[in-house]
Amino acid sequence: MKATTVRIEDNMLERIDRLAQTMSRPRSWVIKEAISRFVEYEEWFVKEVKDGLQEVEQGETATAEEIVDAFGKWGVDAR
């Protein structure tokens, strides 16, 4: 494991400290958990966007009628 330094605004650090205290965890745990969740989400999001763009390039998109029908199942008029 490597150490790194980041600058965090005072109000954010106070929020982190309050959360850490509430959770009975150290500040470093809260920060590491937040970074881990952020990176996981962003990696997932980037993959989903790439996959979606690939589907569009391959012509794998819904027609307007398919969209209207899908929304209609939920009682939404998408016309």
Secondary structure, DSSP 4 states (H G I P E B T S, - for coil): ---------HHHHHHHHHHHHHHT--HHHHHHHHHHHHHHHHHHHHHHHHHHHHHHHTT----HHHHHHHHHTTT----
